[in-house]
Protein backbone atom coordinates (compact mmCIF):
# COMPACT_ATOMS: atom_id res chain seq x y z
CA UNK A 1 0.00 0.00 0.00
CA UNK A 2 3.02 2.29 -0.25
CA UNK A 3 2.26 5.57 -2.01
CA UNK A 4 4.46 8.56 -2.69
CA UNK A 5 3.32 12.14 -2.55
CA UNK A 6 4.72 15.43 -3.71
CA UNK A 7 3.83 18.95 -2.56
CA UNK A 8 2.66 19.41 0.12
CA UNK A 9 4.57 16.52 1.57
CA UNK A 10 2.58 15.55 4.61
CA UNK A 11 -0.96 16.13 3.34
CA UNK A 12 -2.88 13.79 1.10
CA UNK A 13 -6.12 15.14 -0.23
CA UNK A 14 -8.43 18.11 -0.28
CA UNK A 15 -12.19 18.08 -0.69
CA UNK A 16 -14.96 20.15 0.78
CA UNK A 17 -18.42 19.17 -0.41
CA UNK A 18 -19.67 18.23 3.02
CA UNK A 19 -23.30 17.51 2.23
CA UNK A 20 -22.15 14.64 0.03
CA UNK A 21 -18.97 13.74 1.89
CA UNK A 22 -20.30 10.32 2.87
CA UNK A 23 -19.82 9.31 -0.74
CA UNK A 24 -16.23 10.51 -0.77
CA UNK A 25 -13.54 7.86 -0.38
CA UNK A 26 -10.09 9.42 -0.79
CA UNK A 27 -7.45 6.73 -1.16
CA UNK A 28 -3.71 7.09 -0.59
CA UNK A 29 -2.12 8.43 -3.72
CA UNK A 30 -4.53 11.29 -4.32
CA UNK A 31 -2.58 14.46 -5.05
CA UNK A 32 -2.90 17.56 -2.90
CA UNK A 33 -4.72 20.50 -4.43
CA UNK A 34 -3.68 24.10 -3.93
CA UNK A 35 -5.53 27.38 -3.92
CA UNK A 36 -4.71 31.04 -3.67
CA UNK A 37 -4.98 33.68 -0.97
CA UNK A 38 -2.85 36.69 -0.01
CA UNK A 39 -0.45 38.99 -1.75
CA UNK A 40 2.32 37.86 -4.09
CA UNK A 41 5.95 38.62 -3.40
CA UNK A 42 8.90 39.16 -5.67
CA UNK A 43 11.86 36.89 -4.96
CA UNK A 44 15.38 38.24 -4.61
CA UNK A 45 17.13 38.44 -7.97
CA UNK A 46 19.62 35.61 -8.48
CA UNK A 47 21.87 34.41 -11.27
CA UNK A 48 20.15 31.77 -13.38
CA UNK A 49 22.85 29.22 -12.50
CA UNK A 50 23.07 30.01 -8.77
CA UNK A 51 22.64 27.40 -6.07
CA UNK A 52 21.91 28.00 -2.40
CA UNK A 53 24.31 26.64 0.24
CA UNK A 54 24.61 26.24 3.98
CA UNK A 55 28.06 26.61 5.51
CA UNK A 56 28.37 25.25 9.07
CA UNK A 57 31.16 26.52 11.29
CA UNK A 58 33.17 24.36 13.65
CA UNK A 59 32.29 24.23 17.34
CA UNK A 60 32.87 27.55 19.00
CA UNK A 61 31.84 29.52 15.90
CA UNK A 62 34.82 31.81 16.32
CA UNK A 63 35.72 32.02 12.63
CA UNK A 64 32.51 33.60 11.29
CA UNK A 65 34.09 36.77 9.88
CA UNK A 66 36.90 34.83 8.25
CA UNK A 67 34.46 32.34 6.72
CA UNK A 68 32.26 35.13 5.39
CA UNK A 69 35.28 36.64 3.66
CA UNK A 70 36.14 33.20 2.26
CA UNK A 71 32.62 32.86 0.88
CA UNK A 72 33.04 36.11 -1.04
CA UNK A 73 36.50 35.12 -2.25
CA UNK A 74 35.15 31.80 -3.54
CA UNK A 75 32.51 33.53 -5.65
CA UNK A 76 29.64 33.42 -3.17
CA UNK A 77 27.28 35.93 -1.59
CA UNK A 78 26.27 35.79 2.08
CA UNK A 79 22.48 35.84 2.34
CA UNK A 80 22.12 35.42 6.11
CA UNK A 81 24.47 34.56 8.95
CA UNK A 82 23.05 32.82 12.01
CA UNK A 83 26.01 33.33 14.31
CA UNK A 84 24.21 31.90 17.34
CA UNK A 85 24.31 28.45 15.79
CA UNK A 86 27.24 28.88 13.39
CA UNK A 87 25.26 28.53 10.15
CA UNK A 88 25.71 30.79 7.13
CA UNK A 89 23.36 30.81 4.13
CA UNK A 90 25.06 31.71 0.85
CA UNK A 91 24.36 31.80 -2.89
CA UNK A 92 26.93 31.01 -5.53
CA UNK A 93 27.13 30.12 -9.21
CA UNK A 94 30.79 29.11 -8.89
CA UNK A 95 31.56 25.46 -9.76
CA UNK A 96 33.05 23.62 -6.79
CA UNK A 97 31.87 26.22 -4.28
CA UNK A 98 30.92 23.67 -1.60
CA UNK A 99 34.23 21.82 -1.96
CA UNK A 100 36.12 25.09 -1.65
CA UNK A 101 34.24 26.02 1.52
CA UNK A 102 34.90 22.62 3.13
CA UNK A 103 38.62 23.37 2.84
CA UNK A 104 38.31 26.68 4.71
CA UNK A 105 39.64 26.68 8.24
CA UNK A 106 36.79 26.84 10.75
CA UNK A 107 34.24 25.16 8.46
CA UNK A 108 32.79 21.87 9.68
CA UNK A 109 30.55 21.14 6.69
CA UNK A 110 29.08 22.84 3.64
CA UNK A 111 26.57 21.73 1.08
CA UNK A 112 24.14 22.77 -1.63
CA UNK A 113 20.56 22.86 -0.43
CA UNK A 114 19.23 21.83 -3.85
CA UNK A 115 20.31 20.08 -7.03
CA UNK A 116 18.83 22.55 -9.52
CA UNK A 117 19.52 26.29 -9.91
CA UNK A 118 17.55 28.74 -7.82
CA UNK A 119 14.09 29.06 -9.40
CA UNK A 120 12.16 32.22 -9.98
CA UNK A 121 9.35 32.34 -7.41
CA UNK A 122 6.55 31.67 -9.85
CA UNK A 123 4.28 28.74 -10.43
CA UNK A 124 0.78 27.93 -11.58
CA UNK A 125 -2.20 26.44 -9.81
CA UNK A 126 -2.37 22.68 -9.96
CA UNK A 127 -5.91 22.54 -8.68
CA UNK A 128 -8.25 24.11 -6.18
CA UNK A 129 -10.28 22.43 -3.45
CA UNK A 130 -14.01 22.25 -3.88
CA UNK A 131 -15.46 24.50 -1.22
CA UNK A 132 -18.72 24.70 0.64
CA UNK A 133 -21.46 26.92 -0.66
CA UNK A 134 -23.22 29.22 1.78
CA UNK A 135 -26.18 26.85 1.66
CA UNK A 136 -24.02 23.88 2.62
CA UNK A 137 -22.53 25.82 5.53
CA UNK A 138 -26.03 26.67 6.77
CA UNK A 139 -27.14 23.05 6.44
CA UNK A 140 -24.16 21.77 8.38
CA UNK A 141 -24.62 24.38 11.11
CA UNK A 142 -28.25 23.50 11.64
CA UNK A 143 -27.19 20.43 13.62
CA UNK A 144 -24.78 22.23 15.93
CA UNK A 145 -25.55 22.08 19.64
CA UNK A 146 -25.53 25.10 21.93
CA UNK A 147 -21.96 26.29 22.40
CA UNK A 148 -20.67 24.55 19.27
CA UNK A 149 -19.30 26.35 16.23
CA UNK A 150 -21.47 25.68 13.15
CA UNK A 151 -19.19 23.07 11.55
CA UNK A 152 -18.02 21.47 14.80
CA UNK A 153 -20.44 18.49 14.55
CA UNK A 154 -18.41 17.35 11.53
CA UNK A 155 -15.13 17.44 13.48
CA UNK A 156 -14.96 13.85 14.72
CA UNK A 157 -11.27 14.44 15.37
CA UNK A 158 -11.97 16.81 18.28
CA UNK A 159 -14.00 14.17 20.06
CA UNK A 160 -11.36 11.52 19.32
CA UNK A 161 -8.85 13.37 21.51
CA UNK A 162 -11.48 14.75 23.94
CA UNK A 163 -10.81 18.31 22.88
CA UNK A 164 -14.52 19.05 23.13
CA UNK A 165 -14.42 18.09 26.82
CA UNK A 166 -11.21 20.05 27.35
CA UNK A 167 -12.92 23.17 26.00
CA UNK A 168 -15.42 22.99 28.86
CA UNK A 169 -12.51 23.72 31.18
CA UNK A 170 -10.32 26.02 29.09
CA UNK A 171 -9.71 27.16 25.53
CA UNK A 172 -6.03 27.80 26.18
CA UNK A 173 -4.16 30.98 27.02
CA UNK A 174 -3.70 33.93 24.70
CA UNK A 175 -0.19 34.22 26.14
CA UNK A 176 0.77 31.01 24.31
CA UNK A 177 1.78 31.26 20.64
CA UNK A 178 2.08 28.42 18.15
CA UNK A 179 4.10 28.86 14.97
CA UNK A 180 2.97 27.21 11.75
CA UNK A 181 6.18 26.56 9.79
CA UNK A 182 4.51 25.90 6.48
CA UNK A 183 3.24 27.36 3.20
CA UNK A 184 1.81 30.54 4.71
CA UNK A 185 -1.42 31.38 6.51
CA UNK A 186 -4.41 33.41 5.38
CA UNK A 187 -4.76 35.60 8.46
CA UNK A 188 -7.88 37.24 7.00
CA UNK A 189 -9.87 34.02 7.38
CA UNK A 190 -12.67 34.57 9.95
CA UNK A 191 -11.66 31.44 11.86
CA UNK A 192 -8.01 32.54 12.13
CA UNK A 193 -8.08 36.34 12.30
CA UNK A 194 -9.18 36.56 15.98
CA UNK A 195 -6.14 34.57 17.15
CA UNK A 196 -3.53 35.64 14.62
CA UNK A 197 -0.27 37.18 15.86
CA UNK A 198 1.15 39.46 13.16
CA UNK A 199 4.15 40.48 15.28
CA UNK A 200 5.49 36.92 15.28
CA UNK A 201 4.71 36.12 11.62
CA UNK A 202 7.26 36.14 8.82
CA UNK A 203 8.30 34.79 5.45
CA UNK A 204 11.58 32.86 5.47
CA UNK A 205 11.76 32.11 1.76
CA UNK A 206 15.39 32.31 0.69
CA UNK A 207 16.68 31.86 4.23
CA UNK A 208 16.33 35.47 5.41
CA UNK A 209 13.40 36.83 7.44
CA UNK A 210 10.99 39.06 5.52
CA UNK A 211 8.61 40.95 7.80
CA UNK A 212 6.86 42.89 5.04
CA UNK A 213 3.18 43.12 5.92
CA UNK A 214 1.41 40.04 4.55
CA UNK A 215 4.62 38.28 3.51
CA UNK A 216 3.46 35.29 5.57
CA UNK A 217 0.34 34.74 3.45
CA UNK A 218 -0.06 32.17 0.66
CA UNK A 219 0.59 33.70 -2.75
CA UNK A 220 -2.30 35.14 -4.71
CA UNK A 221 -1.51 32.81 -7.61
CA UNK A 222 -0.68 29.18 -6.87
CA UNK A 223 -0.92 29.59 -3.09
CA UNK A 224 -1.28 26.42 -1.07
CA UNK A 225 -4.14 25.96 1.43
CA UNK A 226 -1.92 23.71 3.54
CA UNK A 227 -0.64 26.19 6.14
CA UNK A 228 -4.05 27.81 6.60
CA UNK A 229 -5.67 24.44 7.21
CA UNK A 230 -2.96 23.50 9.73
CA UNK A 231 -3.31 26.83 11.56
CA UNK A 232 -7.06 26.37 11.84
CA UNK A 233 -6.78 22.85 13.18
CA UNK A 234 -4.60 24.20 15.98
CA UNK A 235 -6.22 27.51 16.87
CA UNK A 236 -9.41 28.26 14.90
CA UNK A 237 -11.35 30.60 17.19
CA UNK A 238 -14.44 29.41 18.98
CA UNK A 239 -16.41 32.37 17.70
CA UNK A 240 -19.65 31.10 16.19
CA UNK A 241 -18.02 30.74 12.77
CA UNK A 242 -16.85 27.61 10.96
CA UNK A 243 -14.73 25.10 12.86
CA UNK A 244 -13.05 24.99 16.27
CA UNK A 245 -9.35 24.43 16.86
CA UNK A 246 -7.85 22.07 19.42
CA UNK A 247 -6.63 25.12 21.36
CA UNK A 248 -9.00 27.91 20.25
CA UNK A 249 -7.78 30.39 22.86
CA UNK A 250 -4.09 30.48 21.94
CA UNK A 251 -2.35 32.69 19.39
CA UNK A 252 -1.11 31.44 16.03
CA UNK A 253 1.73 32.87 13.92
CA UNK A 254 2.63 32.11 10.31
CA UNK A 255 6.25 31.24 9.50
CA UNK A 256 6.27 30.69 5.75
CA UNK A 257 9.14 28.54 4.50
CA UNK A 258 7.92 27.07 1.21
CA UNK A 259 8.56 28.41 -2.25
CA UNK A 260 5.66 29.84 -4.19
CA UNK A 261 2.73 27.47 -4.47
CA UNK A 262 3.94 25.41 -1.53
CA UNK A 263 6.28 23.60 -3.87
CA UNK A 264 9.58 23.18 -2.00
CA UNK A 265 10.79 23.45 1.59
CA UNK A 266 14.52 24.10 1.34
CA UNK A 267 17.04 23.95 4.18
CA UNK A 268 17.87 27.65 4.31
CA UNK A 269 14.18 28.52 4.80
CA UNK A 270 13.64 25.84 7.44
CA UNK A 271 16.70 27.02 9.40
CA UNK A 272 15.32 30.55 9.24
CA UNK A 273 11.93 29.30 10.45
CA UNK A 274 13.29 27.59 13.54
CA UNK A 275 15.54 30.53 14.36
CA UNK A 276 12.66 32.99 14.00
CA UNK A 277 10.46 30.88 16.30
CA UNK A 278 13.23 30.65 18.89
CA UNK A 279 13.95 34.37 18.93
CA UNK A 280 10.32 35.54 18.93
CA UNK A 281 8.84 33.62 21.83
CA UNK A 282 7.00 30.93 19.86
CA UNK A 283 6.04 28.18 22.32
CA UNK A 284 5.28 25.32 19.88
CA UNK A 285 6.03 24.86 16.18
CA UNK A 286 4.16 22.68 13.70
CA UNK A 287 6.29 21.11 10.95
CA UNK A 288 4.15 19.21 8.44
CA UNK A 289 6.68 18.80 5.62
CA UNK A 290 9.97 17.19 4.75
CA UNK A 291 12.97 19.25 3.74
CA UNK A 292 13.66 19.18 0.00
CA UNK A 293 15.15 17.92 -2.20
CA UNK A 294 16.00 14.71 -0.30
CA UNK A 295 13.31 12.69 1.41
CA UNK A 296 16.11 11.01 3.37
CA UNK A 297 19.36 12.89 3.99
CA UNK A 298 22.36 10.54 4.14
CA UNK A 299 25.24 11.75 6.29
CA UNK A 300 27.69 9.88 4.06
CA UNK A 301 27.01 12.49 1.37
CA UNK A 302 28.79 15.79 2.16
CA UNK A 303 25.95 17.97 0.87
CA UNK A 304 23.23 16.08 2.71
CA UNK A 305 25.35 15.91 5.87
CA UNK A 306 25.55 19.70 5.88
CA UNK A 307 21.79 20.05 5.53
CA UNK A 308 21.14 17.74 8.48
CA UNK A 309 23.69 19.61 10.59
CA UNK A 310 22.24 23.04 9.83
CA UNK A 311 18.63 22.13 10.64
CA UNK A 312 19.64 20.10 13.70
CA UNK A 313 21.43 23.14 15.10
CA UNK A 314 18.46 25.39 14.42
CA UNK A 315 15.86 23.04 15.92
CA UNK A 316 18.00 22.41 19.00
CA UNK A 317 18.50 26.13 19.45
CA UNK A 318 14.74 26.62 19.33
CA UNK A 319 14.20 23.94 21.95
CA UNK A 320 16.87 25.50 24.15
CA UNK A 321 14.83 28.70 24.04
CA UNK A 322 11.70 26.85 25.20
CA UNK A 323 10.10 25.92 21.88
CA UNK A 324 8.50 22.49 21.48
CA UNK A 325 8.96 21.30 17.89
CA UNK A 326 6.37 18.88 16.49
CA UNK A 327 6.69 17.14 13.09
CA UNK A 328 4.55 14.95 10.87
CA UNK A 329 5.82 11.41 10.26
CA UNK A 330 5.00 11.26 6.53
CA UNK A 331 2.50 9.55 4.26
CA UNK A 332 4.31 6.75 2.45
CA UNK A 333 3.50 3.83 4.81
CA UNK A 334 7.23 3.58 5.51
CA UNK A 335 8.51 1.73 8.56
CA UNK A 336 11.05 4.32 9.68
CA UNK A 337 12.62 1.72 12.00
CA UNK A 338 13.30 -0.71 9.15
CA UNK A 339 16.82 -1.76 8.18
CA UNK A 340 16.35 -0.30 4.71
CA UNK A 341 13.84 1.70 2.67
CA UNK A 342 13.66 2.31 -1.07
CA UNK A 343 13.43 6.05 -1.72
CA UNK A 344 12.21 6.72 -5.28
CA UNK A 345 11.57 10.44 -4.82
CA UNK A 346 14.99 12.04 -4.32
CA UNK A 347 16.23 14.49 -5.39
CA UNK A 348 12.82 15.86 -6.23
CA UNK A 349 13.98 19.14 -7.74
CA UNK A 350 15.90 17.55 -10.62
CA UNK A 351 15.92 13.84 -11.59
CA UNK A 352 14.90 11.43 -8.84
CA UNK A 353 15.90 7.79 -8.93
CA UNK A 354 15.49 4.70 -6.75
CA UNK A 355 18.02 4.43 -3.95
CA UNK A 356 18.10 2.15 -0.93
CA UNK A 357 18.72 3.95 2.35
CA UNK A 358 19.15 3.04 6.00
CA UNK A 359 16.72 5.33 7.89
CA UNK A 360 18.90 5.17 11.00
CA UNK A 361 21.65 7.06 9.16
CA UNK A 362 19.71 8.67 6.30
CA UNK A 363 17.24 10.95 8.03
CA UNK A 364 13.85 12.34 7.09
CA UNK A 365 14.14 15.90 8.41
CA UNK A 366 12.73 17.42 10.52
CA UNK A 367 10.77 14.23 11.32
CA UNK A 368 13.76 12.29 12.65
CA UNK A 369 15.70 15.12 14.26
CA UNK A 370 16.65 14.66 17.91
CA UNK A 371 14.20 16.31 20.28
CA UNK A 372 11.41 16.68 17.74
CA UNK A 373 8.01 15.16 18.64
CA UNK A 374 7.22 12.81 15.73
CA UNK A 375 3.52 12.21 15.01
CA UNK A 376 1.75 9.35 13.23
CA UNK A 377 -1.81 9.67 11.94
CA UNK A 378 -4.97 7.83 12.95
CA UNK A 379 -8.40 7.62 11.35
CA UNK A 380 -11.93 7.87 12.68
CA UNK A 381 -11.81 4.30 14.03
CA UNK A 382 -8.63 4.99 15.98
CA UNK A 383 -6.44 2.82 13.76
CA UNK A 384 -3.21 3.97 12.14
CA UNK A 385 -4.15 5.77 8.94
CA UNK A 386 -3.55 3.65 5.85
CA UNK A 387 -0.89 6.04 4.55
CA UNK A 388 0.89 6.98 7.78
CA UNK A 389 4.57 6.25 8.30
CA UNK A 390 5.38 4.44 11.51
CA UNK A 391 8.29 2.86 13.36
CA UNK A 392 9.06 1.68 16.88
CA UNK A 393 11.35 4.15 18.59
CA UNK A 394 10.62 6.81 15.96
CA UNK A 395 6.95 7.67 16.56
CA UNK A 396 6.40 9.59 19.80
CA UNK A 397 2.61 9.97 19.74
CA UNK A 398 -0.32 9.65 17.35
CA UNK A 399 -3.29 11.89 16.57
CA UNK A 400 -6.19 12.13 14.10
CA UNK A 401 -4.97 12.76 10.56
CA UNK A 402 -7.91 11.23 8.73
CA UNK A 403 -8.21 8.29 6.39
CA UNK A 404 -10.34 7.08 3.53
CA UNK A 405 -14.00 7.06 4.56
CA UNK A 406 -14.13 3.57 3.02
CA UNK A 407 -11.53 2.38 5.54
CA UNK A 408 -12.44 4.34 8.68
CA UNK A 409 -15.87 6.00 8.48
CA UNK A 410 -16.78 8.36 11.33
CA UNK A 411 -19.89 8.26 13.49
CA UNK A 412 -22.78 10.53 12.53
CA UNK A 413 -23.27 13.43 12.22
CA UNK A 414 -19.74 13.52 10.75
CA UNK A 415 -19.76 12.22 7.20
CA UNK A 416 -16.13 12.22 6.05
CA UNK A 417 -13.15 10.37 7.47
CA UNK A 418 -10.93 13.33 6.58
CA UNK A 419 -10.10 16.39 8.69
CA UNK A 420 -12.10 19.59 8.27
CA UNK A 421 -10.33 22.94 8.46
CA UNK A 422 -10.18 26.45 7.01
CA UNK A 423 -8.62 27.25 3.65
CA UNK A 424 -7.81 30.63 2.09
CA UNK A 425 -10.65 32.88 1.08
CA UNK A 426 -12.91 32.33 4.09
CA UNK A 427 -13.74 28.76 3.13
CA UNK A 428 -13.40 25.28 4.64
CA UNK A 429 -12.15 21.99 3.22
CA UNK A 430 -11.34 18.40 4.09
CA UNK A 431 -7.73 17.24 4.02
CA UNK A 432 -5.91 14.15 5.26
CA UNK A 433 -2.34 13.22 6.10
CA UNK A 434 0.14 13.22 8.92
CA UNK A 435 0.13 16.96 8.13
CA UNK A 436 -3.26 17.00 9.81
CA UNK A 437 -2.17 14.79 12.73
CA UNK A 438 0.72 17.01 13.84
CA UNK A 439 -1.51 20.08 14.43
CA UNK A 440 -3.64 18.10 16.87
CA UNK A 441 -0.52 17.38 18.89
CA UNK A 442 0.56 21.01 18.66
CA UNK A 443 -2.86 22.04 19.96
CA UNK A 444 -2.58 19.70 22.94
CA UNK A 445 0.97 20.94 23.60
CA UNK A 446 -0.38 24.51 23.55
CA UNK A 447 -3.01 23.56 26.13
CA UNK A 448 -0.26 22.05 28.28
CA UNK A 449 1.84 25.20 27.94
CA UNK A 450 -1.23 27.23 28.93
CA UNK A 451 -1.58 25.16 32.09
CA UNK A 452 2.18 25.15 32.80
CA UNK A 453 3.44 28.50 31.47
CA UNK A 454 6.89 28.19 33.01
CA UNK A 455 7.55 24.60 31.98
CA UNK A 456 10.58 24.07 29.71
CA UNK A 457 10.20 22.33 26.37
CA UNK A 458 11.36 18.94 27.70
CA UNK A 459 8.67 19.01 30.39
CA UNK A 460 5.87 19.81 27.93
CA UNK A 461 7.04 16.89 25.77
CA UNK A 462 7.10 14.61 28.79
CA UNK A 463 3.56 15.63 29.82
CA UNK A 464 2.37 15.19 26.24
CA UNK A 465 3.46 11.56 26.24
CA UNK A 466 2.34 10.87 29.81
CA UNK A 467 -1.14 12.17 29.03
CA UNK A 468 -1.57 10.17 25.82
CA UNK A 469 -3.97 7.23 25.76
CA UNK A 470 -1.91 4.02 25.44
CA UNK A 471 -3.03 2.15 22.35
CA UNK A 472 -2.29 -1.50 21.61
CA UNK A 473 -1.07 -2.74 18.24
CA UNK A 474 -3.83 -4.06 15.97
CA UNK A 475 -3.06 -7.68 15.11
CA UNK A 476 -3.31 -8.08 12.23
CA UNK A 477 -3.38 -4.61 10.69
CA UNK A 478 -5.52 -5.21 7.60
CA UNK A 479 -6.89 -1.76 6.89
CA UNK A 480 -8.39 -2.57 3.47
CA UNK A 481 -9.89 -5.91 4.54
CA UNK A 482 -8.28 -7.99 1.81
CA UNK A 483 -7.03 -10.64 4.23
CA UNK A 484 -3.40 -9.48 4.07
CA UNK A 485 -1.53 -7.48 6.70
CA UNK A 486 -0.72 -4.01 5.39
CA UNK A 487 1.92 -3.21 8.03
CA UNK A 488 3.40 -4.79 11.15
CA UNK A 489 3.13 -2.96 14.45
CA UNK A 490 5.85 -3.73 16.97
CA UNK A 491 5.92 -3.00 20.69
CA UNK A 492 3.49 -2.85 23.58
CA UNK A 493 0.57 -0.51 24.18
CA UNK A 494 2.77 2.01 25.99
CA UNK A 495 5.40 2.25 23.25
CA UNK A 496 4.39 0.91 19.86
CA UNK A 497 5.58 1.51 16.33
CA UNK A 498 2.14 2.73 15.24
CA UNK A 499 1.18 5.01 18.11
CA UNK A 500 4.29 5.67 20.20
CA UNK A 501 3.19 6.53 23.73
CA UNK A 502 -0.42 6.61 22.52
CA UNK A 503 -3.06 8.89 21.02
CA UNK A 504 -2.90 12.39 22.51
CA UNK A 505 -5.60 13.42 24.95
CA UNK A 506 -6.55 17.11 25.29
CA UNK A 507 -8.66 16.57 28.40
CA UNK A 508 -5.70 15.10 30.27
CA UNK A 509 -3.69 18.16 29.27
CA UNK A 510 -6.07 20.62 30.95
CA UNK A 511 -6.53 18.51 34.06
HUFENRA-V774462 format. One line per field, one symbol per residue. ss: DSSP state (2 for helix, 1 for strand, 0 for the rest). phi: phi as a letter, one per 20 degrees, with the letter a starting at -180 (. if undefined). A space follows every 10 residues. Layout:
ss=???
phi=???
//
This chain:
ss=0000000000 0011100222 2220000000 0000000000 0000000000 1111111000 0002222222 2220011111 1100001111 1100002222 2200001111 1100000000 0000000000 0002222222 2000000000 0222022222 0022220000 0000001111 1100000000 0022210222 0110222001 0000000000 0000022222 2222200000 0000000000 1111110102 2200112222 2222222220 0001111000 0100001100 0222222222 2222222222 0001111100 0000100000 1110000000 0000111000 0110000000 0011111100 0001000001 0000001111 0000000000 0000000011 1110001111 1102222222 2222222222 2000002222 2222220010 0000001000 0000001000 1100110001 0010022222 0
phi=.fcccdiffd ddbcbbeefd ffeeceegof ffdcbeqoef ceegfcffdf ddcdcdefgo ledgffffff fffendcfeb ceffcmcdec dadffmffff ffeffneebb afebdcggef ecacfdqcff dffgffffff ffefegnefg efgeegffff dlffffffda dnefeecdde eaeocefeff edgfdedffd daddgnncfc dggngeefff dnfeegfffg gfgfcgfecm cldcffcfde ecdececefg nmfcdegfff ggffffgfec mfebddcdad efedfddeff efffgfffff fgffffffff eoeeddcffo ddlfefdffb cededdfedb cfbfbecefe cddedegdff nfeededcdf enegfgeffb qfndfebcaf cnagffecfe ffefcdeede afcgnmccbe bbqfgefgff fgffffffff fcfdffgfff fffgffefeg cfffceecfe mencfeaded oefeadfecl fpefcffffe e
//
